[in-house]
């Protein structure tokens, strides 16, 4: 018999992939600080594009939950509407003046974190998910904040 339950294995895979998803944020921020000129600008832009793609993913998890047909879920339309908000807010951030893009992305990540923590606390996701989202959001926001002086 396997020592880990399906839920434990699933949580381990989610954590591994999630922490791996931080590599472009952390590596990009470090590289941006080491680079100069056009290379620096390209690296900052790459991190911004990655951040927007991650915001789209963060919103989409709510669609996955609703579309899975989970028993007792009565807030489908509201959660589906929220599910598109992070991607739209992230895209909108890229349309702002360059000095405002990264701060707007940070605010969007914090908003998405607050919604996801609430969803986990309400039992819509496993308890460990809220903790994971907190850790990921802290790292993402700190690395994005490190780019603010370079992005304007």
C-alpha positions as CSV (number, residue, x, y, z in Angstrom):
1,X,0.0,0.0,0.0
2,X,1.2,3.5,-0.9
3,X,2.1,5.6,2.2
4,X,0.8,8.8,0.6
5,X,-2.9,9.3,-0.1
6,X,-4.1,10.5,-3.5
7,X,-4.8,13.9,-1.9
8,X,-1.2,14.0,-0.5
9,X,0.3,13.1,-3.8
10,X,-1.8,15.7,-5.6
11,X,-0.9,18.4,-3.1
12,X,2.8,17.5,-3.5
13,X,2.6,17.8,-7.3
14,X,0.7,21.1,-7.1
15,X,3.3,22.5,-4.7
16,X,6.2,21.3,-6.9
17,X,4.8,22.8,-10.0
18,X,3.7,26.0,-8.2
19,X,7.1,26.6,-6.7
20,X,8.7,25.8,-10.1
21,X,6.5,28.5,-11.5
22,X,8.3,31.1,-9.4
23,X,11.6,30.5,-11.3
24,X,10.8,33.1,-14.0
25,X,9.8,35.7,-11.4
26,X,12.9,35.2,-9.2
27,X,15.3,34.5,-12.0
28,X,13.9,37.3,-14.1
29,X,14.2,39.8,-11.3
30,X,17.8,38.8,-10.6
31,X,18.7,38.9,-14.3
32,X,17.1,42.3,-14.7
33,X,19.3,43.7,-11.9
34,X,22.4,42.2,-13.5
35,X,21.6,43.4,-17.1
36,X,21.8,46.8,-18.6
37,X,20.1,48.8,-21.3
38,X,18.0,46.9,-23.8
39,X,18.7,43.6,-22.2
40,X,17.4,44.8,-18.9
41,X,14.2,46.3,-20.6
42,X,13.6,43.0,-22.4
43,X,14.0,40.9,-19.2
44,X,11.6,43.2,-17.3
45,X,9.1,42.9,-20.2
46,X,9.5,39.1,-20.1
47,X,8.6,39.0,-16.4
48,X,5.6,41.3,-17.0
49,X,4.3,39.1,-19.8
50,X,4.8,36.0,-17.6
51,X,3.0,37.7,-14.7
52,X,0.0,38.4,-16.9
53,X,0.0,34.8,-18.1
54,X,0.1,33.6,-14.4
55,X,-2.8,35.9,-13.6
56,X,-4.8,34.3,-16.4
57,X,-4.1,30.9,-14.9
58,X,-5.0,32.1,-11.4
59,X,-8.4,33.2,-12.6
60,X,-9.0,30.0,-14.6
61,X,-8.7,27.8,-11.6
62,X,-12.2,29.1,-10.6
63,X,-13.6,28.1,-14.0
64,X,-12.1,24.6,-13.5
65,X,-13.8,24.3,-10.2
66,X,-17.2,25.4,-11.4
67,X,-17.0,23.4,-14.6
68,X,-16.1,20.2,-12.7
69,X,-19.7,20.2,-11.4
70,X,-18.8,20.1,-7.7
71,X,-21.8,19.2,-5.6
72,X,-23.4,22.1,-3.7
73,X,-21.7,24.9,-5.6
74,X,-24.2,27.6,-6.0
75,X,-22.1,30.6,-6.8
76,X,-21.1,29.6,-10.3
77,X,-21.9,32.9,-12.2
78,X,-20.1,35.1,-9.7
79,X,-17.0,32.8,-9.7
80,X,-17.0,32.5,-13.4
81,X,-17.1,36.3,-13.7
82,X,-14.3,36.6,-11.1
83,X,-12.3,34.0,-13.1
84,X,-11.8,36.4,-16.0
85,X,-11.0,39.4,-13.9
86,X,-7.3,38.6,-13.1
87,X,-6.5,38.2,-16.8
88,X,-8.3,41.4,-17.8
89,X,-6.7,43.4,-14.9
90,X,-3.3,42.0,-15.9
91,X,-3.8,42.9,-19.5
92,X,-5.0,46.4,-18.5
93,X,-1.9,46.8,-16.4
94,X,0.2,46.4,-19.6
95,X,-1.7,49.3,-21.2
96,X,-0.7,51.7,-18.4
97,X,2.3,54.0,-18.5
98,X,5.4,51.9,-17.9
99,X,6.0,53.1,-14.4
100,X,2.5,52.0,-13.3
101,X,2.4,48.5,-14.9
102,X,4.3,46.6,-12.3
103,X,2.6,48.2,-9.3
104,X,-0.8,47.4,-11.0
105,X,0.3,43.8,-11.4
106,X,1.2,43.6,-7.7
107,X,-2.2,45.0,-6.7
108,X,-3.9,42.4,-9.0
109,X,-1.9,39.6,-7.5
110,X,-2.8,40.7,-4.0
111,X,-6.5,41.0,-5.0
112,X,-6.4,37.5,-6.5
113,X,-4.7,36.2,-3.3
114,X,-7.4,37.7,-1.1
115,X,-10.1,36.0,-3.3
116,X,-8.3,32.6,-3.3
117,X,-7.6,32.7,0.4
118,X,-11.3,33.4,1.0
119,X,-12.3,30.6,-1.3
120,X,-10.0,28.2,0.5
121,X,-11.3,29.3,3.9
122,X,-14.9,28.7,2.7
123,X,-14.0,25.1,1.7
124,X,-14.0,25.7,-2.0
125,X,-10.4,24.5,-2.2
126,X,-8.3,22.3,0.2
127,X,-7.0,24.0,3.3
128,X,-3.4,23.7,2.1
129,X,-4.2,25.7,-1.0
130,X,-4.7,28.9,0.9
131,X,-1.3,28.6,2.6
132,X,0.4,27.8,-0.8
133,X,-1.2,30.8,-2.4
134,X,0.0,33.0,0.4
135,X,3.6,31.8,0.0
136,X,3.5,32.1,-3.8
137,X,2.0,35.6,-3.7
138,X,4.6,36.9,-1.2
139,X,7.4,35.8,-3.5
140,X,5.7,37.1,-6.7
141,X,4.9,40.4,-5.1
142,X,8.4,40.8,-3.7
143,X,10.1,40.0,-7.0
144,X,7.8,42.3,-8.9
145,X,8.5,45.1,-6.4
146,X,12.2,44.6,-7.0
147,X,11.5,45.4,-10.6
148,X,9.7,48.7,-10.0
149,X,12.9,50.9,-10.0
150,X,13.9,49.2,-13.3
151,X,10.5,49.3,-15.1
152,X,9.9,53.0,-15.3
